[in-house]
Amino acid sequence: MDKESREAARQLAARYGCSTSEAIRRAVLRHRDAVFGIPAQSRQERRGNLLRLIDLFEGHDAADEIRRLKDQDEGF
């Protein structure tokens, strides 16, 4: 790699809090997804995760949860 590319990889690693090689790997995968779109398997996994979250929070009142947490915090 040229000097500019090495410096960019180091900057990404510092931002991500990982090794330079991991930063390069992440950058390559993100660029691939930007160029070709997100792979079908990844989309399917993301959709499944979202549906699980929706199920987990079904029937929960967010405003009530916030009030409850604020009430708990008042004691500290």
LINCORFEN-V784418 format. One record per helix or strand. SS is the DSSP state (~ for helix, > for strand). FROM is the first residue (numbers start at 1). TO is the last residue. Records with the same first field share a line. If there is no record, write none. Layout:
SS->FROM-TO + FROM-TO
//
This chain:
~->3-16 + 20-36 + 40-57 + 62-73
//
